[in-house]
Amino acid sequence: MTLHLYFARRFLFTFVGVLAIFCLIMVFIDLTEQFRRFSRTEATAVEIISLTLLNVPSGIYQILPLIMILATIALFLALSRSSEMVVTRAAGRSALRAMAAPLTVALMIGILSVGMLNPIVAGSSKQYETRSDALRGESSVLSLGSSGLWLRQGDADGQTVIRAQSANLDGTELSGVTFIRFERNGGPTQRIEADGAVLTPGAWVLQNAKIWQLDDALTPEANATTHASLTVNSTLTGDQIRDSFGTPSSIPIWELPGFINRLQTAGFSAQRHLVWFHTELALPAFLVSMVMIGASFTLRHQRGGRTGLMVMFAILQAFVVYFIRNFALVLGENGQLPAILAAWAPPLAAMGLSLGILLHNEDG
């Protein structure tokens, strides 16, 4: 037990050290990028620094597997050079048993990352998107709630709020739709209800619409009119509606199941968010696979010039697994692979491959 605690403490300190180095690097890189991105806006230095601090957690979260394998390589190289692994084997402990502590630490880091770091990253990413859109003069035009989906469009004369019970996959065809027109000072002027609405270039085409004028002195119902077909001017496009969903990473994992359910109820495809949800659940297994990849090439006693070659092979295999994982996620988002298979197959395959290499090195 004392030996396992020693290895666990060494691995944790190594991981924290590598993490701190990458945090500093990411801050300087992202700060330069934010200054470039908002150079033509009126953003102050304080606002750009705050944007950097909001965006860095997302970048660090994405490169956690890289940090994990570098920490693994650094740990086992240090143990090999100090001959601690030789002493461990001489004491009757196999290399596979020596990996138990680092694997446990990696698993715990993965679980804490999903349970605690994920909501923090989601909140900071959401704040970053909101503040960056505000600095660029943009805003999200769509939101989802338990009462349906809501759209917002505006022009020089005022704003229009649109509520629909459901929509097609890209949000350009709505059913059970209500339009409420507001003038520039904020007061409602018109209400339209229709069975359906289709977005065309520059306008919504409504079917079976009824209009109430809310700014007249008469009762709105007494002055209401019906239309079999009605055209309402619009500044929205299909791309704007799709982009308003934001990224799945901006939604905390604890809220993702409810958001996916609302997406499906509204008629949108939730495949992208479903794949992301299972990818987050598989993150602890993926981090464990990174430790196993790093250990499979650096756990043996290093001799001469083979150290650099083994490190290169470990990093190369990690990048190959990372690429395969991203490729599988793309296939999952496109619906060509089930979400569970796209998220869980790469880390499990990497663990099996690394275990085979470890057993071969240990037992010949």
C-alpha positions as a printed NumPy array, in Angstrom:
array([[  0.   ,   0.   ,   0.   ],
       [  2.848,   2.416,   0.821],
       [  4.391,   1.833,  -2.604],
       [  1.054,   2.443,  -4.35 ],
       [  0.56 ,   5.684,  -2.416],
       [  4.067,   6.772,  -3.376],
       [  3.449,   6.137,  -7.077],
       [  0.046,   7.828,  -6.879],
       [  1.535,  10.915,  -5.22 ],
       [  4.363,  11.085,  -7.754],
       [  1.949,  10.787, -10.659],
       [ -0.438,  13.392,  -9.244],
       [  2.36 ,  15.919,  -8.699],
       [  3.696,  15.262, -12.201],
       [  0.221,  15.743, -13.696],
       [ -0.315,  19.003, -11.805],
       [  3.09 ,  20.276, -12.956],
       [  2.405,  19.501, -16.618],
       [ -1.08 ,  21.003, -16.267],
       [  0.333,  24.252, -14.843],
       [  2.812,  24.557, -17.718],
       [  0.091,  24.086, -20.319],
       [ -2.186,  26.563, -18.519],
       [  0.475,  29.275, -18.828],
       [  1.087,  28.438, -22.484],
       [ -2.653,  28.47 , -23.265],
       [ -3.156,  31.816, -21.517],
       [ -0.459,  33.546, -23.574],
       [ -1.605,  31.959, -26.857],
       [ -5.281,  32.707, -26.271],
       [ -4.552,  36.261, -25.108],
       [ -2.758,  36.949, -28.398],
       [ -5.653,  35.43 , -30.349],
       [ -8.271,  37.489, -28.495],
       [ -6.372,  40.722, -29.129],
       [ -6.248,  39.833, -32.819],
       [ -9.906,  38.822, -33.004],
       [-11.265,  41.955, -31.309],
       [ -8.722,  44.44 , -32.63 ],
       [-11.399,  46.17 , -34.724],
       [-13.914,  46.445, -31.893],
       [-14.08 ,  48.809, -28.935],
       [-13.125,  46.082, -26.47 ],
       [-10.848,  47.21 , -23.657],
       [ -7.801,  45.32 , -22.432],
       [ -9.69 ,  44.251, -19.3  ],
       [-12.522,  42.8  , -21.391],
       [-10.089,  40.886, -23.61 ],
       [ -8.251,  39.491, -20.586],
       [-11.574,  38.38 , -19.081],
       [-12.481,  36.705, -22.388],
       [ -9.144,  34.897, -22.304],
       [ -9.726,  33.637, -18.78 ],
       [-13.189,  32.429, -19.798],
       [-11.914,  30.631, -22.896],
       [ -8.789,  28.977, -21.458],
       [-10.663,  26.338, -19.351],
       [-12.285,  25.012, -22.523],
       [ -8.907,  24.699, -24.247],
       [ -7.337,  22.957, -21.258],
       [-10.288,  20.576, -21.038],
       [ -9.832,  19.579, -24.676],
       [ -6.135,  18.743, -24.273],
       [ -6.499,  16.768, -21.031],
       [ -5.561,  13.512, -22.856],
       [ -2.339,  15.125, -24.117],
       [ -1.51 ,  16.365, -20.617],
       [ -2.238,  12.905, -19.231],
       [  0.112,  11.053, -21.581],
       [  2.911,  13.604, -21.111],
       [  2.569,  13.245, -17.335],
       [  2.685,   9.458, -17.712],
       [  5.822,   9.563, -19.861],
       [  7.509,  11.996, -17.465],
       [  6.67 ,   9.809, -14.459],
       [  7.879,   6.479, -15.829],
       [ 11.001,   7.999, -17.382],
       [ 11.869,   9.496, -13.994],
       [ 11.231,   6.16 , -12.249],
       [ 13.348,   4.294, -14.79 ],
       [ 16.268,   6.71 , -14.649],
       [ 16.329,   6.584, -10.869],
       [ 16.155,   2.763, -11.037],
       [ 13.062,   2.809,  -8.824],
       [ 11.273,   0.47 , -11.215],
       [ 14.231,  -1.929, -11.054],
       [ 14.015,  -1.94 ,  -7.26 ],
       [ 10.243,  -2.409,  -7.456],
       [ 10.646,  -5.466,  -9.673],
       [ 13.434,  -6.817,  -7.419],
       [ 11.035,  -6.537,  -4.483],
       [  8.615,  -8.853,  -6.265],
       [  6.221,  -6.264,  -7.681],
       [  5.489,  -6.565, -11.391],
       [  5.327,  -3.514, -13.624],
       [  1.621,  -4.125, -14.196],
       [  0.961,  -3.895, -10.465],
       [  3.018,  -0.731, -10.313],
       [  0.606,   0.8  , -12.84 ],
       [ -2.36 ,   0.355, -10.52 ],
       [ -1.785,   3.624,  -8.686],
       [ -1.317,   5.861, -11.788],
       [ -4.35 ,   4.232, -13.431],
       [ -6.454,   4.874, -10.333],
       [ -5.329,   8.506, -10.21 ],
       [ -6.109,   8.937, -13.929],
       [ -9.554,   7.408, -13.417],
       [-10.269,   9.737, -10.486],
       [ -9.06 ,  12.755, -12.48 ],
       [-11.394,  11.721, -15.313],
       [-14.379,  11.331, -12.995],
       [-13.716,  14.695, -11.311],
       [-13.239,  16.322, -14.717],
       [-16.613,  15.082, -15.94 ],
       [-18.475,  15.757, -12.699],
       [-16.924,  19.088, -11.665],
       [-14.715,  20.556, -14.381],
       [-17.269,  19.966, -17.14 ],
       [-19.927,  22.277, -15.591],
       [-17.252,  24.923, -14.953],
       [-16.061,  24.728, -18.556],
       [-19.659,  24.813, -19.799],
       [-20.415,  27.931, -17.766],
       [-17.245,  29.725, -18.834],
       [-17.812,  28.75 , -22.49 ],
       [-21.371,  30.07 , -22.35 ],
       [-20.184,  33.352, -20.827],
       [-17.444,  33.588, -23.452],
       [-19.927,  33.116, -26.297],
       [-22.308,  35.678, -24.802],
       [-19.65 ,  38.331, -24.197],
       [-17.894,  37.814, -27.53 ],
       [-21.22 ,  38.059, -29.384],
       [-22.023,  41.248, -27.496],
       [-18.678,  42.797, -28.453],
       [-19.286,  41.897, -32.103],
       [-22.856,  43.176, -31.967],
       [-24.396,  39.72 , -32.4  ],
       [-26.818,  37.712, -30.284],
       [-28.397,  34.301, -30.23 ],
       [-31.695,  34.178, -32.086],
       [-32.981,  30.859, -30.727],
       [-33.605,  29.296, -27.342],
       [-35.317,  26.108, -26.21 ],
       [-37.606,  25.73 , -23.242],
       [-40.278,  23.434, -21.882],
       [-42.92 ,  25.526, -23.688],
       [-41.322,  25.056, -27.118],
       [-38.699,  26.915, -29.097],
       [-38.349,  30.691, -29.267],
       [-36.876,  32.83 , -32.037],
       [-36.123,  36.517, -32.173],
       [-35.692,  38.733, -35.218],
       [-35.387,  42.483, -35.569],
       [-35.175,  45.326, -38.036],
       [-35.232,  49.127, -37.976],
       [-38.932,  49.213, -37.004],
       [-38.786,  46.871, -34.021],
       [-38.472,  43.299, -32.787],
       [-40.506,  40.156, -33.404],
       [-40.637,  37.228, -30.983],
       [-41.583,  33.872, -32.493],
       [-42.743,  30.842, -30.534],
       [-43.303,  27.43 , -32.104],
       [-44.362,  24.061, -30.746],
       [-42.012,  22.137, -33.054],
       [-39.742,  22.547, -36.066],
       [-37.894,  20.578, -38.701],
       [-34.227,  19.622, -38.321],
       [-32.824,  23.   , -39.415],
       [-35.491,  25.24 , -37.878],
       [-36.823,  26.621, -41.172],
       [-40.254,  24.971, -40.918],
       [-42.313,  25.672, -37.786],
       [-45.67 ,  24.351, -36.608],
       [-48.053,  25.797, -34.049],
       [-46.387,  29.187, -34.406],
       [-47.061,  32.574, -32.765],
       [-45.552,  35.917, -33.874],
       [-45.625,  38.883, -31.495],
       [-44.463,  42.194, -32.946],
       [-42.932,  44.859, -30.656],
       [-42.261,  48.451, -31.595],
       [-38.94 ,  50.097, -30.855],
       [-40.06 ,  51.444, -27.457],
       [-40.933,  47.916, -26.309],
       [-44.742,  47.832, -26.562],
       [-46.539,  45.   , -28.426],
       [-48.288,  46.054, -31.628],
       [-49.374,  42.854, -33.354],
       [-49.967,  39.168, -32.701],
       [-50.156,  36.462, -35.353],
       [-51.013,  32.809, -34.853],
       [-50.645,  30.258, -37.644],
       [-50.727,  26.512, -38.172],
       [-47.274,  26.588, -39.785],
       [-44.516,  28.845, -41.073],
       [-41.791,  28.25 , -43.651],
       [-38.67 ,  30.408, -43.812],
       [-37.887,  31.659, -47.322],
       [-35.207,  34.194, -48.331],
       [-36.26 ,  37.4  , -46.585],
       [-39.66 ,  36.273, -45.258],
       [-41.74 ,  33.764, -43.321],
       [-44.655,  32.246, -45.262],
       [-47.505,  31.457, -42.85 ],
       [-50.436,  29.092, -43.427],
       [-53.898,  29.615, -41.908],
       [-52.876,  32.755, -40.038],
       [-54.919,  35.014, -37.773],
       [-53.818,  38.566, -36.968],
       [-54.694,  40.659, -33.903],
       [-53.771,  44.375, -33.856],
       [-52.761,  45.225, -30.291],
       [-52.217,  48.967, -30.696],
       [-55.8  ,  49.852, -31.648],
       [-58.331,  51.282, -29.252],
       [-60.858,  48.589, -30.208],
       [-60.89 ,  45.107, -28.754],
       [-58.216,  43.069, -30.625],
       [-60.612,  40.194, -31.307],
       [-63.181,  42.485, -32.893],
       [-60.578,  43.743, -35.36 ],
       [-58.887,  40.362, -36.035],
       [-58.428,  39.087, -39.584],
       [-57.684,  35.645, -40.994],
       [-55.521,  34.702, -43.99 ],
       [-55.031,  31.398, -45.758],
       [-51.486,  32.497, -46.569],
       [-49.493,  35.37 , -45.148],
       [-45.971,  36.69 , -45.677],
       [-44.012,  38.242, -42.804],
       [-40.671,  39.906, -43.492],
       [-37.683,  38.286, -41.78 ],
       [-33.994,  38.97 , -41.32 ],
       [-33.248,  35.392, -40.256],
       [-31.517,  32.667, -42.245],
       [-31.292,  28.934, -41.708],
       [-27.609,  29.244, -40.834],
       [-28.35 ,  31.803, -38.103],
       [-30.924,  29.502, -36.529],
       [-28.597,  26.484, -36.581],
       [-25.657,  28.493, -35.229],
       [-27.777,  29.718, -32.3  ],
       [-27.678,  26.27 , -30.717],
       [-24.053,  26.934, -29.761],
       [-21.692,  24.085, -29.011],
       [-22.627,  21.046, -26.905],
       [-19.618,  21.812, -24.687],
       [-21.387,  24.975, -23.458],
       [-24.083,  22.824, -21.758],
       [-23.222,  21.18 , -18.396],
       [-23.312,  17.408, -18.547],
       [-25.967,  17.309, -15.814],
       [-28.299,  19.385, -18.042],
       [-27.524,  17.595, -21.311],
       [-30.174,  14.821, -20.999],
       [-32.924,  17.402, -20.471],
       [-31.632,  19.571, -23.32 ],
       [-31.479,  16.538, -25.634],
       [-35.061,  15.681, -24.717],
       [-36.196,  19.257, -25.481],
       [-34.38 ,  19.163, -28.819],
       [-36.086,  15.935, -29.802],
       [-39.469,  17.183, -28.62 ],
       [-39.057,  20.357, -30.699],
       [-38.245,  18.252, -33.764],
       [-34.513,  18.993, -34.025],
       [-31.814,  16.362, -34.366],
       [-30.027,  15.76 , -31.049],
       [-27.388,  13.419, -32.489],
       [-24.551,  15.905, -32.028],
       [-25.404,  16.509, -28.389],
       [-25.999,  12.801, -27.751],
       [-22.543,  11.938, -29.105],
       [-20.981,  14.649, -26.937],
       [-22.821,  13.316, -23.871],
       [-21.444,   9.797, -24.327],
       [-18.008,  11.21 , -25.15 ],
       [-17.964,  12.981, -21.792],
       [-19.034,   9.799, -20.013],
       [-16.183,   7.953, -21.752],
       [-13.563,  10.572, -20.809],
       [-12.29 ,   8.696, -17.697],
       [-11.742,   5.57 , -19.821],
       [ -9.957,   7.654, -22.463],
       [ -7.606,   9.167, -19.872],
       [ -6.879,   5.683, -18.507],
       [ -6.042,   4.556, -22.049],
       [ -3.569,   7.451, -22.353],
       [ -1.786,   6.274, -19.204],
       [ -1.636,   2.74 , -20.559],
       [ -0.248,   3.952, -23.903],
       [  2.457,   5.992, -22.184],
       [  3.367,   3.153, -19.845],
       [  3.528,   0.552, -22.624],
       [  6.514,   2.339, -24.188],
       [  8.286,   3.859, -21.179],
       [  7.741,   1.385, -18.355],
       [ 10.77 ,  -0.755, -19.213],
       [ 14.253,   0.163, -18.096],
       [ 15.622,   2.63 , -20.659],
       [ 18.891,   1.813, -22.355],
       [ 20.999,   4.278, -24.313],
       [ 19.4  ,   6.086, -27.216],
       [ 16.149,   4.099, -27.233],
       [ 14.523,   6.486, -24.778],
       [ 13.76 ,   9.154, -27.348],
       [ 12.466,   6.553, -29.794],
       [ 10.113,   5.034, -27.221],
       [  8.801,   8.467, -26.235],
       [  8.178,   9.271, -29.893],
       [  6.292,   5.997, -30.386],
       [  4.153,   6.678, -27.294],
       [  3.204,  10.185, -28.406],
       [  2.615,   8.997, -31.972],
       [  0.279,   6.232, -30.831],
       [ -1.572,   8.691, -28.584],
       [ -2.108,  11.06 , -31.513],
       [ -3.299,   8.17 , -33.697],
       [ -5.825,   7.124, -31.052],
       [ -6.908,  10.761, -30.614],
       [ -7.4  ,  11.092, -34.382],
       [ -9.396,   7.853, -34.552],
       [-11.536,   9.062, -31.65 ],
       [-12.294,  12.375, -33.379],
       [-13.015,  10.564, -36.653],
       [-15.421,   8.224, -34.861],
       [-17.141,  11.221, -33.253],
       [-17.631,  12.814, -36.684],
       [-19.17 ,   9.574, -37.938],
       [-21.375,   9.506, -34.846],
       [-22.535,  13.099, -35.348],
       [-23.405,  12.292, -38.966],
       [-25.447,   9.298, -37.83 ],
       [-23.193,   6.722, -39.489],
       [-22.243,   5.208, -36.116],
       [-24.334,   4.799, -32.952],
       [-23.434,   7.426, -30.361],
       [-22.36 ,   4.848, -27.762],
       [-20.102,   3.025, -30.234],
       [-18.519,   6.264, -31.498],
       [-17.717,   7.43 , -27.958],
       [-16.648,   4.199, -26.258],
       [-14.965,   2.125, -28.975],
       [-11.728,   4.183, -29.39 ],
       [-10.727,   4.295, -25.679],
       [-11.584,   0.635, -25.121],
       [ -9.652,  -0.382, -28.244],
       [ -6.673,   1.721, -27.104],
       [ -6.749,   0.072, -23.678],
       [ -6.79 ,  -3.394, -25.253],
       [ -3.899,  -2.57 , -27.594],
       [ -1.813,  -1.066, -24.798],
       [ -2.489,  -4.015, -22.519],
       [ -1.29 ,  -6.374, -25.258],
       [  1.955,  -4.398, -25.632],
       [  2.475,  -4.374, -21.86 ],
       [  1.936,  -8.124, -21.555],
       [  4.284,  -8.742, -24.46 ],
       [  7.008,  -6.615, -22.878],
       [  6.58 ,  -8.205, -19.475],
       [  6.209, -11.842, -20.466],
       [  7.934, -11.824, -23.874]])
